[in-house]
Structures are given as C-alpha cells and as structure tokens.
Amino acid sequence: MNPIDNNIKFSLSIKDPNVIFFSYKHQFIKSKPAKVYVANVKATYTRCPQCGFENFSHNGHYVSRVSYPSANASEPVYLELHKERLICKNCGNSVMATTDLVNKYCNISKATRQKIFMHLQDDRTQTSIALDNSVSPSTVCRYLDNYDDLFRRNYHSLPEHLSMDEFRGVGGDFHFLCINGDGDHEIQQILPDRFKQTIIDYFNKFDSTARKQVKTVSLDLNSYYQDIARLVFPNAKIIVDRFHIVAMMTRSFNQSRVQIMKEYKKQSKEYRMLKFSWKLYLKHFDELEIKKTFFDRHLRKQVTQLERVQLGLDVDERLLNTYNAMQGIMICLKNHDKDGLVQYLYNNDKLSSQMKDVLTTFKKNLEIVLNASESKYSNGPIEGINRMIKQIQRTAFGFRNYHHLV
C-alpha cells in the first residue's frame, strides 16, 4: 500500500486503480506557481488489438501534463501522467495506457470540463471561467459549442401551456422566445428573429398531434402572435398577459394625470398634488395605508396614503373616473371577476381620452382579455427570463454570435 498514492487520490477524488501516484512537486507553469502530482498509468491490455496475440514488451512511457480542478485558482493543479507504452512482439503494433481521467489526445481532464460546464450556467464571463480553471477563453468557448446538443428539442412533443415573447439580442435585433408556461418554465426555443414566417416554420416542424395538445398560449397584445397561435395551435386558448393589461392602463392614467397637471400653474396647490407622490396612484387601492400617516412636505401636513390619493383625485372629475376604472379592472383581474371586467370595459363615458383608447383596444381583443381574467397563466415567468437574458448580455458585454447567446 502506497500512502502517497492513497492521500493524493483522496484529496483529488480520483478512483482509477490504474493511476498510481508516486511523487508531487511545486513548479512554475505559464509563469504561475502550480502543484504537480506525478503518477504512472498502467496499461491493461492483455491481447494486441491488431493481431490478438498476448506477447507484449515494455516500450517506455509517454508523459503528458493534464490540467485538473483546484480550490485556489491562483495555484493551479496539474497531473503529470507517465502512460505506459507496450509493443506487440508479433506484429510490432504499439499501444499506450489510457485512463478515465482524461480523453485520448487531450490535456484537459474530464473533471475540469465538468467544472467549466457548471460555471457556464452562472452569470459570468468566459474569461473569468477560464482563469478559474487554468484554461484559455477559446477553450471555454469551444466547450460551450460542444454542449449545444444538450439544448436541442425533439419535434414530437410540446408543453401543454406555452408562453411567447421577444427580446433584443445580437446586433440589436429582436429574437423570439418561447418557454413552458407551467412547471419549471423551461425554455422551449429561441429563434434568431421574430418574423412571422420564421415562427410558423419552426412550429410546423412539430407533428399535428403535438400541436393539438397545447391548451393555452400566453402572450402580449402583439396581433401577429395571436394569428400565429390560432394557426399552429388549433385547440389552444389564447391568454393576454395580465401584466401588459395593467401596464397599459397605468401608462394611460399617468398621461392623463400629467395632461391635467399642466393645466395649472407650477406654484399652485393642484399642480403639487398631481405632480408628486405619483407612485401612490398606481398602487392597488386595497394596499393603500389608511391608518399610518406621513408628513407630505408638498402639502405641509400629515396625511395617510389614502387621503393623499383622494386629495389629488378631487382636483378633476375625469381623473377620478379614470382612476376608478383602472383600479376596478385591476381588482377584477386579481379576483378573476369576468363579469365585473366586462362592466368596466363598456362603461367609459366620463373617462380621459387616453384611457378610452386603451379600453377600446381591450374590447377589440375581448376574448383573450377575458381569458386572462379567469386563467392562472401569464407571461410573468418569460418576463423574468428576459430580465435574466439582459443581465447575461451585460455581463458578457454583448454577443456577436447568436449561437453563443442561446
């Protein structure tokens, strides 16, 4: 029993019995101090792979230096493997010992490759991953290309609930993104553009049985996404995202507030009431504080959040009606009140022109808006993935290659 071999194998988590460590040393490699563990690799051939005879003779060793994962990136670890070489006395064929630690003709260990692959799942640059694993950035990029097969989808099944959106990617172009709208929200596909024909061609690769199994498709109010969903998913219910409904209403309310605010002088009390604390108008009415007061320096008095909102809405009747319509629709969406939503959509006589335009858009898409009020699915998960993609692009200082992005 070799204590050096046992200790090194234990510390490096190596279990290959054909690798026998007999020494270790410190050495400068690539101008950096490194730990080098020296081992013999025994050949396990019993017969010549060329002629089948069992008559071998020893033919020296082939020495290779293999990078290995280390806990300290400033002091990399290398394995100096002395691979035994044998020569067949019958046919003269030469064979060399192999080990599971590293692929043939490769100087980067499998453990290092696995560590690189795990790091590629983090929000990090390829250069920092390369420094941590004592390899070059081009090596990390090459491994990323090799793992591309893991992310390819088969064309025989689709999730029952899909979610669609787009994001700005390579060269400022928009890319189409589709994910599983339920469960783990796995990315289904990222396409190089968002052209209608490109999306249709992709989904037409799936057989009709898989496309008919899709039950819901969540998307925004982009009209041609609706056309695509109706064309390729005949049995799917189309759901407009509730976030986009609320965002459109809050945007129109803000435009109305600013328009009314500009009718007053900047020194007036009405201007100050509409100008400041604008975030309170966009909160759900049920979430406004009704007991705890705060000092409003613009009004110079103590008020609750509810009182502050009411003071601003009292300035103009149209603004009050617009606020009530916005809050009513938000509450109906939250409580899945389909009938209440219809009532708010069709009672819009005394609203601002901006809010009327938004409600007109909702009425044109009434079916999918009502689906949003009764469905639990939304584009929330895909918006989160879009945010993560943007963060990854900032970390990588952008991507020039579409395949590296996806």
N, C-alpha and C positions, 0 to 999 in steps of 0.2 A: 504494500500500500504506500502510495506516494503522497505525503502530506501537502506538498506544494501543489500538486495536481488537484487534490480534493478542495483545498482552500480557494484556489483560483476559480475552479468550476462553480463552487458555492457562491462566490462573490459576483461572478458574471452570469449566473443562471444558465450554465452550459451542461448538457447531459449526454452529449455524444461520447460513447465509450472509446471510439477510435481516435479521439483527440486527447493527447497526453501532454500536459504542461510540465515543463522541467526547469523553467527559468523565467525571470522578469527583470526589466531594466527601465531606466529613465533615458529618454533620447529626445533630441531636438528634431522635429519633423515639420517641414514647411515653416521654419523659423518660430515654432511654438514648442514649449516643453510638453512631452507626451509620455504616457505609460505604455510600455510594450510588453506583452506577455508572449513568451516563446513556447511553441508546442510542436510535437511530432504528430503527423496524421498517418495512421497505419492503413495500408492497403488491405482490402478484404477480398480480393479476387482469389478464387480457388481454381478457376479454369480460364484459359485465354479466350476472350470474347471473339477472337478472329478464327482460331483453329480448334478450340475446345480442349487442348492439352493442358495438363496440370503442372508442367515443368517451367517454373519461373526462376529468375535470378535477380538479385537486388541490383538496381541501376541508379543509385544516388537519391537525392531529394530535389524537389522543386520548391523554392522558397517564395512565398507570396505574403504581402503585408495587407491585412484586411482591416478596414475601419470598423469600430464596434461602439455601441452607445455608451456614453459616460454621464455620470451625475454632474460633473463640472465641465462646462463647455470650454473653459479656458485651459483645460488639461485633457485633451482627447485621449482615447484609448485605442490601441491597435493590437491586432493579433498577428504575430509572426509565425505563420504556419509552414512547417517543413513537411511537404507532402511526399510520401514515399513513392518512388518510381520502380516499376518492375518491367522486365523484358522477357518475352517468351523465348525459350531456348529452341523451340521447334520452328516457329515462323518468323521470329525476330520482331513481332509486334510489341510496341511499348505501351504500357498503361500506367496511370497515375492514381493515387489515392484521392478520394473525394470525401466531403463532409456536408452535413446538413446545415452547417453554419453559414455557408455562402454558396451561391450558384457557381457553376463552372465558368471559367474565364471572367470572373467578376471579382473586384476587390472591395466591394461594399457588402457587409454582412446582411443577412435577411432581417436580423433584429433592427439594424439601422433603417432598413427600408420600411419596416412596420412602424417604427417611431416617426419617420418622415410622414407616412400616410396619416397617422394620428394627428400630427401637428398641422397637416393640411386642412383639417376640419376646424381649426381655430382661426380667429380673425388676426392673422399675422402675415407679414410679408415673406416672400420666398427667400429673401436674403437672410432674414433672421432665423428662419428654419434651417438654412444651410449652415450658418455659423454654429448653431446648437448641435448639429450632427456632423460637423467636420467634413462637409462635402461642398461642392460648388453650387451656386444658384441654378446653373443649367441642369445639373443632376436632379435637383428638386423639380424643375420644370418638366424634365423628361419622365420622371416617375408619375407626375400628375397626368401626363398624356397617356401613360400606360394603364392607369386606373380608370380611364374613361369608359371602358367596357362595363364597369360595375354599375354605371348610372343609366345604361340603355334600358328602355322599357320594351316589353313584349307588346305585340299588337293583337292580343287575344282577350284582353280584359281591361276594363276601365272602372274607376271608383263609382259608386252609386251617386255620390254628391261631389260635383266639381265646382271650382271657383276660378274665375278668369280675371286677368288684369294685365297691365303693361307697365314697363319701367324703362327709364333711359339708361342705356348701357354703352357699348363700344362705339366710339366716334360720335356720341351724342344721339345715336339712333334709338328708336323705341323697339323693345323686344316684347314678344308675347309670352306671358307666364300663365301656367295652368297648374293647379295643385288639387290634392284631395281635400274636399271641403269638410271632411269629417275625420274623426280619429286622430292620427298623428300628423295630419296636414302635410303629407309627403309631396314633394314637387313631382308633378307628372311630366312636364316638359317645358323647356324654354326654347323658343324659336328665334331665329336671327332677325325677324321683323314682325310687324303686326298687320301685314297686308291680309285682306280678307281671303284671297285665294290660297295663300300660304297656309293659313289656319285650317281652311276646309280640306286642303290636300292632306294635311297631317292627320286629321281625324278620320278621313276616308280610308286611311291605311288600316284602321280597325274594322273588323267584320261587323256586319249589321247587328248581330246578336249582342255584341259587347256594347254598341252604341245605344241599343234599345234598353239596356239595363240601367242607364243613367237616369236617376229620378229627379234630381234638382241641379240647376246651374245658377250659381250666384255671380252677379256681375254688376257693373255700374250702368249708367243710362246711355252708354255708347250704343247708338242704334244698330250698327252693323254687327256688334257682338250678339245682339238679340236675333238678328237674321241668321247668323251662323249657328246659334244654339237651336233654333227651330228647324234648321235644315239638316243638321247632323245628329241631333238627339230628338227623335220624334216623340218619345214618351216623357221627356223631361219637363219639369215645371220651372219656369224662369223666375228668378228672385232678384229684384234690385236690392243693392246693398243699403241697409238702414243708415249707415254712416253717411253715405252720399246724400240721402234724403235730408238728414239733419243738417249736413254741411251746406246744402243749397239754401235751406231756409234761414240759417243763421247768417249766411252771407247776404241774403236779400234784406234781412232785418237790419243788419249793420249799414247797408247802403241807405235804407230808409231813415235810420237814425241820423246819419251824417247829413243827409239832404235836409231834414227838418232842423237840425242843429245850425246849419249855415244860414237859416232864415233870421237868426238872432245875432245881435252884436256879441263880440267876444267877451265883453265886460259884463254881460247880463247874467242873471241867475239861471235862466233857462238854458243858456249855452253851456254853463258849467255843469248843470245837472245831466245833460246829454253827452257832454264831452268825456267826462271822467267816470270811473267805475263801470266801464262798458262791459267788463267780463261778467258782472253780476246779471246783466240782461240775458246772457247766453246760457246761464246755469238752468238746470231743471227747477221749475217752480217749487217742487217738493223739497229741494235741497237748500233753499234759501233759509238763512238763520232768522228765526222770529223772536228770540229772547235775548241773545247776547248782542250788545251794542258795540259800536266802534266810533271813533271820532273822525268825521269826514271834514277834512281841512278846507275843502272847496265850499261846503255848505256851512262850516263853522259850528257844528253841533253834533251831539251823539245820536246815532240812528242805528237801527238794525238793517240787515241786508234787504229784508222785505220792504221796509219803509223807504230805503234808498231807491229801490227799483220803482216803487209806486210813485214817489215824488217825480221821477224822470218821466214816467208814462203819463202823468197828469198834464204834461205840457201840451200834448197833442192827441186828439181822439183817434186819428188814423194810426198813429204809432201804437196806441193801446190796443186797438183791434188787431193790428199786425202781430203784436206780441202774444195776444191771447190765441190767435190762430197757430202761431209757431209752437207755443207751449202745449196747446191741445193736441196737435199732431204728434209731437214728441211723446206725450203721455200715452196716446193711443198705440203708438209703436211699441212702447215699453210694456204696456198691458195687453198687447195683441188684440186690441179692440178694433175689429174690422168695420163695424157699423159706425162707430164714432169717427173713424178716419174718413169715411165717405161723407159724413155730415160736414166736417170741417172743409173738405175739398170743394164742396158745392155751395157753401155759404161764405162768399168772399166779396160782398158788395162794398164794404167800407174799409177795405184794406189798401195798403200802399200799392202803387203800380208794380214795384219790384216783386212783392210777394204774390200779386195776382199772376204775374208771368210764370213764377215758379209753380204755383198751383195748377196753372194751365198745362204745364209740362207734365205734372203728375197725372192729370186727368187723361192726357193723351196716352200715357203708359199705365192706365188704371189697373189692368190685370196684374202686372208684375209688381206694382206698388202694394196692392192688396195682398199679394203672396208674401211680401216682406213683413206685413203686419202679423201674419199667422205662422210664419216659419221661424225656426230657431237658427237657421243657417244664414251666414253673412260673409262679407269679404274681409272681416276683421283679421283672420289668420294670414290672408295673402298680403294685406297691407303691412302686417308685421314682417313678413318675408321680404317685401320690397324695401322696408327700412333697413333690414339686415344686409341686403344686397348693396344698398347705397353705402353703408358703413364699410363693407368689404372693399368696394371700389375706392373709397377714400384711403383706406389703409394701403392698398396696392398702388396708389397714385394713378388709378385708371388702368384699363386693359386695352391693349391693341389687338388682341386675338380673341375672337368670340368663343372659341373652344376652351380657352383658359378661363374665361368668365363662367361658363356653365359647367 
